[in-house]
């Protein structure tokens, strides 16, 4: 009976270690990687707004040129 209890205790300790490792990895992803992804997405939005503004100004210039 003691042997089974010791085995179960070792397995519980192993599972607690794995749980801590998973928790650490989740914290790393949440705190570090998501911030970098957010920065990249914001840069993409800035580029898209610039391209949209450039396209609209070119279209307006074309319309003005055609109306003259």
N, C-alpha and C positions, 0 to 999 in steps of 0.2 A: 504494500500500500504506500509506503514511504517513497518507493522508487517511482511510482506513478505521480505522486504529488510533486516530487522534484522535477520530473520530466515536464509536467504541466507548468511549473514555475519557470523553467528555462524557456519554454515556448512563449509564455506570457511576456517575459523580459525581452525576447527576440521581437515579438510583435510590437511592444512599446517602442523599441529602437527604430523599427521600420516606420512606425507612425510618426515619430519625431522627424525622421528623414523626409517623409512625405510632406509634413507640415512646413519644414524648412524650404523645400523646393517650391511649394505653393507661395510662401512668402516672397521668395526670390522672384518668381514670375510676376506676382502682383506688384511688388514694389519697384522692380527694375525694368523688366521687359515691357510691361504695359506702358510705362512712361515713355520709353523709346518708340514704341509703336505709335503712341499718341502724337509725338513730335513729328514723325514721318507723315502721318495722315494730315496733320496741320500744314506741313509743307506742300503736300499734294493739293490741298484745297487752295492754298495761295497761288500755286501755279495755274490751277483751273480757273480761278477768278481772273488772273492776268490774261490768260488766253481768251476767256469770254469777253473781257473788256476790249481787248485788241480786235477781236472779231467784230464786235458791235461797232467800234469806231471805224473799222475798215468798211463795213456795210453802210454806215451813215455817210462816209466819204464817197462811196460808189453812188448812192442815191443822189447826193448833192451834185456829183459830176454829171449824172444822167439827166438831171432836171435843168441844167444850164444850157 
